[in-house]
């Protein structure tokens, strides 16, 4: 399409894309919009006609010549030339590459099928999607070129690729779990609160909610793992504990640490450094340093103004008391960073155990919802074993960011 002759008399504004400037009087005129597809030159024509009649006459002449176009014979010849196919001679390697299908072991085929499998698993789609007419029209190599990838059937993805994907992801999960010392998990059960506003009224419903909360959390302070985790959380410590509850939580932590030390002694009876291997809180074994230095004693010194009993027996207890006497950290603090570089190395083992537990059951509740999506109307005959595998893969593939 040829250029509009109106632009022989105007130029686009450099500062405002919705305006044009007259080259004769430098006046800015609106184009109606800053978006090219919605702009109009009507105002420019009116300006020429009203303010520059000589230029408008010249513009009208150019416009008439533009509308006349080439002669009919020349136009017909141009149309015939444009409709003729353009032949490009391809080299033999290119021609062979375009005409041949990729073999099943081709790296591109592996990548395409992995992407399709990830799509089915993560988006919880039925396997039958690969047999759909629209899906079969996908040309993964080049939408405008020859088809290099031969689509596989629903049975292949269901019986071959999904089990292979499960084995690969499960192997990576096992590898990660083999390197950790403590593993925590959360679970949830179905509960039902039988109270309705229209039946018992708003006040009764609030009372029922309060009773249900009290019932669920009535024994939370008697759970050893929860009390120990709260005491080892530097944001809370003993803030919500009575003296008796605080002593009980301390007993849980100290019992665990002493058992771990005894276990290490039994396993390495001839090792002089056994106590240090189980995180005895001596200044030279700080988690932040692996070599002794001149300032180690100073950097790791913890002031303690309380009277101490036998240090050989109560080392853990003294360090726990020193930890509790320190001010609490802000609620937004990173407790992982706190314990990873703490001045209480003797307590780090207990922190790793008790603070590894997830604080809520949201993750398990999300799995309930995901399981409902897996059993869709188009996948109602799914076996329970395969549903578990799909649920496992859907969570962990995203956890690994699709790299497995």
N, C-alpha and C positions, 0 to 999 in steps of 0.2 A: 504494500500500500504506500502511495507517494505521500510526501510530507505536505501538511496543510500550509498554504501560502500565507496564512495569517501570521505565522511566526517569522515572516520576513520583516515584520514591523514591531514585534514584541519579543521579549526575552523573559525566561523564568526568573523570578526573584531568588537570589542566593540565600536570603535570610528567612523567607516565608514561602514555603512550597505551594501555598494556596493563592498566590498572587503572581501577576505578570507585569512587567514594566514596559511602557511605550518607549521605543527607541528614539522617537522624535521629541516628545515633551517630558519624558522620564516619569510620567505619572503611573502609580501602582493601581492595578485594577484586579478585582477578585475573579478567581476561576471557579468559585462555587464550592470548592472542597480542596483539602490537602491530599486527597487520594487520587492518583492519576485516572483511575477508571471512572470516577464520578465528576471529573472536571468538565467545564463547558467553555467555549470561546464566544458565546453570544455577547457578553459584555464587551469583549475586545472589538467585535465588529461594530457594535453601536458607538463605541468611542471613536473609531476611525471615521464613521459616517458623520458624526456630529462635529468632531474637532479637527479632522484632517480629511476633507472631502477629496483632495487630489490623491492622497494615498489610498483612500477607499476605492476610487475609480480604478487605480492601478491594481488593487487587490481583486476587484470584481473581474477584471480582464484575465488575471492569472487563474482565477477560480473557474471561469468558463472554459479556458483552454484545458484545464485539468479534467473537467467533466466530459469533454469530447472524447478523450482517449485516443488510442491508435486506430488506424483504419480497420475495417471488418476483416479484410483478408490477412493483415498482419496479426490481428488479435487471434484469429482462428489458427494461424500457424504457431503462435506462441502457446496456445492451449494444447495443440497436438504435441508439441515438443515437451511440455510439462507433464503430459500423461504417459509419455514413453518411459518404460522402466529403465533405470540406470543400472547398467551391468558393470559389476566390479569383479575382476578376476582375482580369485583367492589363491593363496599358495597352497600346496599340497598338505603341509602340516596343519594349517588352519582348517582346511576343508575336512581333514580326517578327524581333527579334534571336535569339530561341530557335529559331525555325523555319527560319531561313536557314542555309545552309552558308557557311563562310568561303571566300572566293576563294583561289586558289593564291598570289596575291601579298600576301595579308594578313600583317601582321607576326607575328601569333600562329602562323600556319602555318609561316613561316620558322623561328621559334624551336623549334617542335615537331619539324620535320624535321631541324634541326641537332642537337637532342638525340638523336634516333633514330640519326643518322649517327655521332655521337660514341660512342653505346653500341655500335654494331656494330664500329667501328674499334678503340676502346680496349680493350673487353672481348673482342675477336677472335671475334665471333659471325658465323655465316653470314648472308648477305643474306636467305635464305629465312625468317628468323625473322619478317619483317613479313607473311608470308603465312600464318602459323600461326593457328589458330582462336582461341586464347587471346589472342594479340596483337591480333587484329582487334576483340576485345571491349573494348579499352581506349577509354575516353572521356576524351580529354586535356583537354577543356574543363571538364566537370563530370560526375563519375561518375553523379550522380543526375538530370542534366538532359538536354536534347536534344544530339545529336551535332553539333558545329559543324565538326569536322575530318574531311575525307574521306581515309581512309588511301590511301597510294600503294603501288604494286606493288614487288616485288623488283627488277624491271628498272629502275625509275626510280632507286632508290638505287644500283644497280650501275653503270648506264651514264650517268646524268646528275649525281646529287648527289655521288658519290664523286670523279669527275674535277674537278668544280667545287671541292670541298673541298681536293683536292690542289693545284690551281692557287693557291688562296688562301693555304694554309699555306706552299707553296714560295715564293710571292712574299714573304711576311714573312721567311722564312729568308734569301732572297737580299738583302733589305734590311738585315738584321742583318749579314750577311757583308760587305756593301759598305762598312761603316763601320769594319772592323777592318784592322790592318796585317799581322798574322801569324795563320795558321790552323794548328792542329795536330790530328792525328787518330790514332786507334789502330786496329789490326787484329790479327787472330789467325788462326792456322792449326791444323788438327787435329794433335794429337800423341798418341802411344801409348807407354806404358811397359810393356814386356813382362816383367813380373815378378809372380809370384803366391806368396803365403806358403806354400801347400800344396805347391808344386813345388820352390822353391829355399830355403825356410826364411826365418826372420825376419831373420837377419843378412845373408844375401845380398840380401834385398829392401831393407834399409836401405842397403847398399852401392850397389845399383842406383839408388836414389833420389838418393844423394849424387852419383854419377857423372852422372846426368841433370841435376841442378842445376848442377854444375860445367861441363857441356858447354853448357848454355843461357846461363850468365852468364860464361863464360870470357873473352869479348871485350868485356864491358860497359865496361871502363875505356879501351878503344881507340876507343870511339864518341864522336866530337867533340861531338855535341849533348848526350849524357848527361853527359860530364865538365864541359862548360860550365855546364849546368843545375845540377849539384851544387855547383860553385864559387860560383855566384851565389845559392844557397840559403843565407840567413844562419843557418839552423839547423845546417848541416853544413860549408860552406866546404871547406877542404882537409883536414878531419879524417881522411879515409880515403885520402889521396893520398900517394904518395912525392914526393920533390922533383922528379923527372923528370915524373911525372904531373901535378903541380901546374903546372909550367912549360908543359907541353903544353896544359892547359886554359886557362891565361892567354893563350897564343898564339892559341887559337881565338877568345876573346872580343875581344882587341885587334885581331886581323885584321878581324873583323866591324865593329867600331866605326870603324876607320880607313877601311874601304871605304865605309861609309855617309857619312862626312864627305867623302870624295873625290867620291862620287856627288852629294852636295848642292852641292858647289862647282861641279861641271860643269853642274848644272841651273840654278844661280843665280850665274853668274860675276860679275854686277855688284852683287850684294847685299852690303852691308857686314856684315850680321848673319847670314851664312850659317852660320858656325860655331855661333852660339847656337841657330839653328833646328834643328840636329842634336844638341842637348843637349850642347854644350860645357860642361864643369863649372865655370862661373864663378859666384861667389856671387850675382850679380844675376839669374840665370836659374833659380833654384830652382823646382821643380815646385809648391812650396807657396805661392809668391808671384808676383804679376804686376806689382807696382809696386816700385820701388826705395825703400828706407827707410833711416833713420839706423842701425838696428841690423842691417841685412842682412849686412854683413861679419862682425859678431860672431856672429850666429845660425848662419851657414853655415860658420864657420871649422872646419876639420878639423886637429887637431894632427898633425904629422908630424915625427918626430925623425930620420928617415933622411936621408942626403945625397941631394939631387936633382940630376939631370942637366938638360939643356936643357928648360925647362918648355914651350916651344913644340912640341917634338917628342914628349915623353913625358907629356903631360897625362893621357891615359887610363891609362897604366901607373901613374903616381903615385897616381891616384885608386883604382885597383884594389888597389894595395898598401895604401893607407890603409884600404880596406874590409876587407881580409883581416886586418889587424892588430887590428881591433876584436873584442871578445869575441862569441862566437856567442850568438844569441838562444835562448830556451827552445824546446824541440821543439814545444810547443803554440802558439807564436806565429803570428800571421797574416802570412805573407810578402807577401801582396798589400798589406796596410796598411803593411808595412815599406818596400816599394819605391814605393808611391804617395806617401809623405811622407818620402823618404829624404834624407840629406845628401850623396848621391852622384849628382847628376843626370846626370853623364856616363855612368853605367853603366845608367841606367834603360832605354835603348833595347835594350840586350843582355838585360836581365832580362825585358822584354816578349816578346822573341823566344824565348829558351831556356826560360823558366819557363812558357810557355803549353802545353807538351806534357802530356797526361794521364799520370799516373804508372803506371797499370796498363791492362790490356786487358779489364777487367771489363765495360766498356760494350759492347764488341764481342761478348764472350761472351754477354751477355744478349740481344743481337740474334739470335744463333744459336738460343737457346731460344725467343724470341718467334716466329721463323720456323717452328719446329716446331709451335707452337700455331696459327698461321694455317692451315697445311695440315692441317686436321682431316678426319675421315671425311665430314663434311657439306659440305666445301669442297675436295675432292680434285682437281677439274678446274680449279683456279684458275691463270690464266696467270702466268708468271714476272714479267712487267711489272707486273701488278696486285698481285702479292704484294709486290714492292718498294715500290710506292706505299702499300700498307696498312701495311707495316712502318715506312716513313718517317712516315706520319701518326700511327701509334700512339705513337711516341716523342715527336714534336714537339708534338702536341696536348696531351699531359700537361705537356711542358716550358713551353708557353704558358699552362698552367692553364685550358685550354678557351676562352681568349679569343683569337680570331684573326679 
